């Protein structure tokens, strides 16, 4: 996209020889844009937006039409947010409905209308009784449909076989679509979005194709029964929607800094529809994804998340008039003594987070460095095959992970038909139905505990290998499933202890016989929060998402205790969460705001050129010819060049971008007569009067940045790192008493930080 250069100022019509217009009066296209895999200059983008705004404000006083235009410009931000909310909410609803239907398709089909999921099929049935609500004649498993038998080994094996075939078909389709049409649609997308929001450019990552393919393959990947969720990818989908609508308004399409404000808000909308948690979405964007988050973006994110949640609620994909699948209502308060198991769940979450990050990064590194990376399709098919073969026999792993979490969070009411609620009932109880006291566990609960323990081991191992494959894969749901299974097991254990030993001191004051005192579902919820916190290192946004997700407002303290514990435990083994670890693995230039730089080095230790290296490539203000500039561009691959008064004095005047130089010279040779190879390039206010025989000079003052950021050679490196972080610089020039000494780029800072932490500085690959 074309954009005005920041340093264009009106005036300067006549150039040195007095008859030609300065060709830069009409700014040519593409000045001020960036190449792929480069970092944007936030200061420059900000000043360009300020110039644009000033121009619009001064024009708006001239006529009614200009005033209307300025109003439209001011409102365009809110319009973009509205559109993002509507589109991402609609896409999320469609994805939810499609996933429901396709997950059930692996087990059977609805005869009355094949596009109904199992639940929808049995809603409309008249024959469904309360005990057998899953049995309705309209819904038939594949073995019933093909052989007419439901029972027996033959029917089971046929269902088993078809379950695996469907799973393989879905995942093969997903990985093929990603490979052929949109390679950027794989993974969760959050590490890349964090990098893009920090000012990096990855062209096509948020494009139309990526949006389309990611939406389709997300449904296929989740339906294939792999251990992955749709939550992380929905953030990517929402950011693609944001990028799509940015291109409609020049205010955003031509300014990379402004575009990133919109994308921050889009990320909030993505989490809002993923979990049905609008406030949690805004906090997630602020805590986890965004790099630059001004107050204006906070309000806009709030609005986008609201619209997105409202749109999803209108579609009502779960049919329960709620935004989420996991809505629970617990009837009992929690007691102080229960904080001990809650904190233990926090410790488990932190340990699982560490294990997962280490295991997953080691596996992804293997994939990058060995032959394995050449066979992405085969890898997905093998993992899907193993997952399906191991998942089918266990009822808890066979169904979709979201349904599993929903059941684990559930409180056992009088009407629950789940195995987890198979308690021994006392026949001579005369109590109201909804207030069920603690009871001894029946055989069903013990069976369920065994199956859950096996499901836990299976989930812990398979998730490490699933995340990072070449299909859309989110991490929230599998992490929550691991925690919810562990939490439910602990919850049932505590509940049975309280029942059998209610005379113990700890249970005495809050467990009277015949009263309900422990809610196992609450333990599952706390466990889910702890594991998710251990993997992503979220704290505030995590707790808010969890209580918005479940509606359990009075359980904020247990959730906070578990989230903080899991973060402390996980941080003891390594500071970075899974997203930062993946950013490092991919070598993206990301300056993490959370990292601290404590080493005592100075700017002079980091700047280039070092001792013994050739001197800095510079341009002079009035003695370089076009030919010299072209030669310099050809010989070097720097992103820009400092401009000095002369090679002797080396006093700094400004900085010029490489891309702008190339475009300016190309444009001048096409449009301006008399510019030849030995024309002199001037960066001064006015070119001197030259004799007629001399070739036409070329004035490039317009593309010169007259206020480049400078530090002295004795500035401590921690200050320099802070400046790069807070101002989002691309490069910074080093001077001593006005003389130019060298340059520090963002890449140099990252390399220096890597060296100080004894890592390989060559792992940072982009500019």
N, C-alpha and C positions, 0 to 999 in steps of 0.2 A: 504493500500500500504506500502511496506517495505521501509525503508529509513535508511541511515547511521546516526549514532549518531554523534552529533557535536563534542564530545570530543575524538573521536577515533584518536589516533596519532600512526604513524608507530613505530616500534621498540619493545622493551620489549618482546623478544621471550621466554626467559626461566623464569619459575616461581621459587618460593623458593626452591623446592626440586631438581630442576636442571634437570629433565628429561622430563617433559611434556610441550608441546607447550601451550602458553597462548591461551585458547579457543576463546578469543575475537579477535584474529588476523583476522579471517574471521567474519566480522560483521554479526550477525544473523538477520533474517528478523524482521521487525516491531519495531526495536529500533528507538525512536524518533518520533513515530506516536502518535496520540492523540485519546482518547476515544470520543464517541459521547457525545454531549452537554458539551464539555469542551472548554476552551479558548486556543488558540495557544500562544506560546511564540515567539513574533516577533524577539527578539534579537537573539534567538537560531536559528530560521529559516534563519535569515540574515547571521549569521556566517557560517552556514552549506553551504549556497549558495556560499559564498566567498571561502570557502575551495574547493568546487567542481570546481569553476571557476579557482582557482589557479592551481589545479591538471591538468585540461584540457589544460591550457596555457603552463604549463611546459612540458606536454607530446607532445604538437603540434610541438615542435622543434625536436622531435625524428625521425619522418618519415612523408612521404607525406600523408599516410592514416590517421595518427593522426591529421595532419593539416586540411585535408578535414573534419574530424569529428568535429574539433573545429569550422570550418566555419559553418557546418550544425547546430551545437549547437547555434551559434550566430544568425543564421537566423530563428531558430525555432519559436521565438516570432512573427516575421512578418508572418510566414506561418500560425500560429494559428489564428492571426488576420484576415488574408485573408479568412480562412475557416469559421470563425465566421460570418464575413460580408456576405459571400455567402449564408450560411445556414439561418441566421436570415432574410436576405432580401427575400429569396425564401419563407420561412414560412409566413412572413408578407403578401406577395403578395397573396399566396394561401388563407390565412385567410380572406383578404379583398374581394377576389372574392367570396368565399363561403358565407360570411356574406351577401353580396349583394343579392345573389341568394336566400338564405334561408329567408331573411327578406321579400322579395317580394312574396315568396311562401305562406306566411300567407294570402295574399290577392287574389292571382290568379295564373295562370300558362300560360306559353308560348306554344302555340299549335305547332308551327313550330319546336321548339326544347326545350324540357322541362328544359334543363339545362341553358337556357338564363334567365337573370334577366329581369325585366320589361323594363329597358332602352335598353338593348342589343336587346331585342325582337323587339322593335319599331324602332331601327336604320335601320334594314334591310327591313323595310316595305316601300312599294311604296305609300300606301294610306295616310301616315301621313301628315297632313298639319301643317303649323306653329302654328296656333291657337290651334289645337287639337293634340299636339305632344304626349300626353299621351294616345290618343285614337288610337289604331290600331287593326285591326281585329284579328291579330295573338294572341294578349294578351287578355285573358278572365278572368274575376273575377270568383270566385267559383260559384256564383249564376247563372251567364250566362251559365256556363258549365253544371250545373245540371238541371236548370229549363228553361233556355232560356230567362229569364227576367232580365233586368238590373235595371229597375226602380221599385218603389213601396216598401211598408213596408216588404213584404215577402222576396224579394231579399236582402234588407238591413239586416234583422234579420239573414238570412242564412249566409251572409258574416261575420256578427258580431260573430255568434256562431263558425264558422270555424276558425276565427282569434284567438279566445280564446283557441280552441282545439289545434291548432298548437303551440301556445305559451306555453301551459301547457305541450305538448308532448316534445318540445325542452328542457324546463327547467328540466323536470323529467329525461330525458335522461342524461342531463349534471350532475345533482346532483348524480344520480345513479353511473355514471362512476367514478366520483371523490371519492365517498364513497367506492366503491368496489376496484378500482385499484390504486388510488394515492391520499390519503388524503391530501398530501402536495400541491395538485394542486389548492386548493381553495384560495379565497382572491386575493389581487393584487400582493402579493409577495414582494413588495418593503420594508416593515418593516423588513421582514426576511433577505432580501438581504443586507440591511444596517447592520444588526447584524452580518451576515456571513462575510461581508467585514471588520467589526471591529475586526475579529479574532475569531469568535465563530464557532463551528462545529455543523452543523445539517446534519447528514448523510442522504442521500436519498432526501434531499430537491432540489438538482439540478441533480437528477438522470435521466436515460433514460425514465423510466416509467412516471415520472412527466412531462417530456418534451412532450411525446406523448399524454398523457391524457389532459394536459393543452391546447395543440394546438387544439385538437378536441372539448373539452368542452367549450373553449373560443368562438368558432364559434357558438355553440349551445346557450350559455348564451346570447351573444350579439343579436343573431337572435330572441330570445324569446321575445325581446322588453322590457326587464327589464331595469331599469334606471342604466346602468353601461356601462363602455367603455372598449376598448381592449388595451388601451395604457399602463397602469401599468403592466398588465399581460405579455405584449410583452417584457418588461424589464426582467421579470422572465424567459420567453422563451429563450431570447438571452443569459442570464446567464447559463441556462441549456446547450445551444449549446457550450458555452465557457468551461464549466466543461467537456463536452463530449470530446472536442478536447484536453483538458489538459491531459486526460488519455493516449493520444497517445505519449506524450513526457515525458520522465522520469524527465526532468528538472522541469516540472510543477507538474507532478503527485506525485512526492516524496517530494515536498516542499510546505507546505501550504501557506507560505508567498508569494512565486512567483505565486501560483495559484490565490491568491487574486488580484494580479496586472492584470492578464488576465480577471478576472471577472469584475473589474472596467471598463476595456475597453469594455467588452461585454455589460455592462449596457448602455454605451454610444451608442453602435450600436442599442440596443433595442429602445431607445428614437428616434434615427435617423430614424428608419423605422416606428415607431409609428406615428410620426408627419411629416415625410419627412423633418426633421430639423437636418442635421448632426452636425453643429456647436453647436446648442442648446443642442444636445445629449451629446457632450463632456462637455459642461458647467454644464449640469444637473448632470452628473456623478461626476464632481468635487465639485459642490455646495451641492448636496442633498444626494448622495448615498455613495461616497467613504470615507474611513477613512484614508488611506495612499495612497497618490497620487503623486509619484515622477514624474519628468519631462519626463522620458522615457515612463511612462504610458500615459502621455498627448499625445505624438506623436503617440503612438500605438492606443490610443482611436480614435484619429483623422483619422487614416488610416482605422480602423475597421468601423467607422461611414461612411466614404466615400464609402467603398466597399459595405456596406449594402444598402446605399441610391442608389448607382449605380445599384445594383441588382434589387431593387424594381422598379426603373425607367424603367429597361428593361422589367419587367413583365407588367408594365403599368396597374395596376388594375382598375384605375378610367377612363381609356380611354380618359383622357384629356391631355396626355403627361406631366402632372405635377406629383409631388410626393404626392400632397395632394388634398383633396376634397374641401378645403375651399379657393382656390386661388381667390383673389379679386383684382380688379384694380379700385381704386377710382380716380375721375378726379379732385376733388377740394382740395385745401389746407385747413388746419384748422386754426382757428383764436384764438387769445389770450383769448377772452372772453369765449371760449368753455372750457377752463381749469376748470371753476367752475363746470359744470355738470360732467366733467371727474373725478374730485376729489370726487364729491358726489358719483359717481359710485364706486370709490375706497373705500369710507366709507361703502357703501352697501356690497362690497365684503368682507371687514374685518368682518362686523357683521355676514354675512352669514357663513363665515368660522368658527367663534366662535360658532355660533348656531349649525352648522353641527358637529363640533368636539365634543361638549358637548353632543348633542343628540345621536350621533352614539356611543360614548364610553359608555354612560349610558345604551344604548340598548344592546351593546355587553357584558357589565358586567352582565346584567340580563341574557343573553343567557348562560354565563359561570356558573352563580351561581344558576340558577333555573332549573326546569324540562324542560324548553324550549330547552336547549342544546341537549337533548336526541332525539329530533325529527327534524334533519336537513332537511330531505326530505320533510316532511310536511310543514315546514316553507317556503322552497323555493316555493312549489306549491301554498301555500296560497298567498304569496307576488306576484307571477306571475299572479295568478287569479285576484287579486285586480288591479294590474297594467293594465292587458289586458282589464278588464271590464271598467275601468275609461279612458283608453287611446284611445279606438277605436272611440268614438263619436267625439273627438276633432282632426281635421286634423293635428294639429301641434304635437300632442303626438303620433299619430298613426304611423307615419313614423319613420325611424331610427333616433336616436339622431344626428348622424353625418350629415344627410341630413337636419335636422332642423337647425343646426348651420350654415350649408352652405347657407341656404336660408336667415337666419337672417343677415349674414355678407354681403349678396349680395347688390350691388348697383342697384337701379331701372333703368335699361336701357330702350330703346324704345321697345325692343323685349321681355321683361319679362312678363310671364303670371301669376305670383304669385299674390295672393290676396293682399299682402302687397304693391303691386305696382298699386293698383286701384285708381289712382288720377284722378281728373276731368281735362280733357284736354280742352284747349282754342282753339276753331276751327279756329280763324283767327290768328294763330301763324305762322310766316314764319321764322323758325329757323332750322339750321341743326339738324338732328335727334339725334346725340349722345349728344348734349349739352342741357339737359332738365332743364328748370328753375324750381324753386319751384312752386308747384301747390297746390290748396286746396285738402284735402283728400276726396276721394269718399267713398261711403257706404262700399266698400270692406275693406278699411283700418280700418274703425271703427269696423266692424265685426271681423277682424283679431286682433285688439287690445283687444277685449273682450276675444277671444279664447286664446290669448297669456297670458293674466292676469291669466286665469284659469290654463293654462299649467304651469305657473310659480309657483303657489301655489302647484299644484300637484307634480311637480318635487322637490320642496324644501322638501316636507314631505316624499315622497316615497324613495328618495335617502338615507335618514337617516337610513331607515330600510333595504335597499338593500345591502349597502356596509358591507362586513364582513360575508355574508352568505356562505354556503359551496359550492360555485361555483366560478370560476374565475371572479373577478369583479374589474374593474379599476375605477378610480375616476376622471380622467382628463376630460373626455367628459361630464358626468353629471354636474360637477362644471361649465364647460364652457357653457353648455346649460342654466343653471340658470342665469349666468351673461349675456349671449347673449340676452336672452329674456328680462331681465330688461333693458339692454342697448338699445335694439331696441325700447322699449316702451318710454324710456326717449328721444331717438333720434327723434322719430316721434313727441313727444310733443314739443321739442325745434324747430323742423322744422315748425310745424304749427304756433307756436308763432311767429317765424321769418316772416312767410308769412303774418299773419293777422296784425302784429304790426311792419311792417318794418320801421315805422317812430320813434320807440323808440330809445333812445340814444345808447343802447348797440348794436342794430342791424344796426343802421344807417350807420356806416362806413364800414360795410362789407356785408350788404344785400341790393343790389339795386333791385328794382322790376324787375322781368323778368330774374334775374340771379340765378344760383344755389348756395346756400350758406351753407346748412347744409346737411351732409351725414348721414342718420340714421344708415347705415351699420357700419360706423366707431364707433358709440356709442356701437353697439353690440360687436364689437371687443374689445373695451376698457373694457366693462363690463365683458366679458369672461375672460380677463386677470386678472381683479381685483378679481373675485370670485375664480379663480384657485390659485391666490396668497394668498388669505385669508385662503384657506384650507391647502395648502402645505407649505406656507411661503417661496416660492422661490422668488427671485428678478431678478438677472442678467439673469439666464438661462431662466426664464419665458419670459422676454421681447424678448430675442433672438429667443426663440421657436415661440413666437407669430408673429414676423415679418417674420421669415422663413416660417411659416405656411401660412401666407396670402400674403406675398410679398409686404406688405405695409411699405416700408422703411422710407418714410417721416413722418410716424406717431409714430416714436420712442419716442418722448417727451411725448405725451399723454399717451402712454403705460407705460412709466417709472413713470409718475406722479401717475397713477392709482395703479401700482404695489407697489410703496413705501407707498402710503396712506393706501392701504389695509393691508400691513404688519404692519404698525404702529398701526392701529386701532385694528387688531386682537391680536397683542402682548400686547396691553393694558389689554386684558382680560385673557391672559395666554400665556406663552412663547412657548409652544410646538405645532408643526404642527401635522397633522393627523397621519403621520408615526411614529413620536416619541411617540405620545399618544398610538398607538397600540403596540409599542415595550414595553412601560411601562405596558400596560394592560396584555401582555403575560408574563411579568416578565423576558424578556431576559436581560442578563448582558451587557448593552450597555453604555459606557462612552461617553456622547455626547460632542463633541468638542465645541459646541456653548454654553454649560452651563458654568457659572462662579462659582467658589467655593470661598466664601468670609469669611468663619468662621475661628476663631482664635483657631484652635485645633492643637495638635502636634501628631507626629507619635506614641508616647507612649500611647495616648488616644485610638488609633484605633487597635494597634497590639494585637495579641493573643499570649500567654495566658494572660488573665486579672488577677488581684489580686484574689486569692481564687480559681483559676482554676488549674488543675494539670499541671505540667511543660511541656515544649515543647517536643514532641517526636523527639529524635535525634539519629543518629548512631555515633559510635566512629570510629576512623580511623584504629585501629588494635586490638580491644578487643571484637568485636561482633561476635557471631557464626551465622552460617546459620540458626540455629533453632531460635535464638533471632530475626533475621531479619524477618523470616516467621511469628513468633508470632506477631511482631509489625505490619506487613502488615494485618494480620487477624483482629487484635483488632481495628485498626484505618482505616479511609477512606480518609486520607489526600492524596493530589496529589504528594507529594514529601517530602523528609526528609533532613534537614541540617546535614552535617557531621562535627563533632568537633574533636579536638585532644584527649580530654578525658573528662569524666563527671565532673572532678574537675575544669579543667582550662576553659572549654567551649570556647576555641579559635576556630574560624570558619575556616574550610578548603574549603568546597564547598557544593553543593546541588545535590541531586540525585533524579531523577523522580521515582515515585512509579511504573509506568508501566515498565520502563526499568529494575528496580530491579527484578520484578516478572519474566520478560522474561529471564534475565541473569541467575537467579538461576535455573529456569526450564531447560534452555539450558545446564547449567553446569552439572546438575544431569543426563541429557541424554548422553552428549558427553564426559564428563571428568571423568576418573576413580578416585575413591578415595575421591570424594566429598560427605561427609555425613553430618548429622545434626550438629555434633559438630566440623565441619571444621570452622576455623576462617576466617572471611571476612576481606580482607586488602584493604584499599583505599590509601596506601602509594606507593611511587615509587618502592621500592623493599621489598619483604617479607623477614623477617630474616631467617637464616638457622635453620630449626627445626630438633630435633632428629627424627630418622626414625619411631619411634613408634607413633608419632603424626599423626592425619589424614591430608590428603591433604588440603592445604589452598586454598582459592578462592580469586583471585585478581580482583577487580572491579574498578580499577582506571579509566578504559576506559569510564565507563558510568557516571563518576563524572563530574559535571560542576564546573570547578575550578574558574570561575569568576561570581558567583551569584551577583545580584544587591543588594547593601546594603545601608541603610541610618542610621543615628544615631537617638537615641530616641528623640532628641530635634528638628528634622527637622519639619518645619511647614507643616500642612496637605495640604495646597494649593500647595506646592512644590511637595509633594508626588503624589497628584492627577494629576498634570501636567506631572510628570515622567511617571505615568501609561498611561496617554493619548498619550503622544508623542512617547514613546518607545514601547507601546503595551505590557507591562509586564503582566505575570500571577501572580507572587508573588515577594515580595521584603523582604529581611531579615533586622531586626533591631538590631544594635549592640551599645554597649557603650565601648569605648576604647578597641576595638578588641574582646570583649566578646559578645557572642550571647545572645540577650534578648528575641526576639520574631519574629513573621512573620506577614506580611500584605499581603493578597491576593486581587485580583481584586474584589472578592465578598465582602470582608470586606470594601473596599473603597466605593462600591455601597451602602452597608448597612448603612455606616456612613453618606453618602450624603442623603440617604432617611430619616434617623433619624433627620438630621439637618433641613430637609424641612418638618418635622412633618408628614412623610408618613409612611406606614407600611413596616418596613425593611424586613419582611418575604415574601414580594411579589416577591423578586428576588430569583428564584428557582434553577438556574443552577450554575455549577461551573465556 
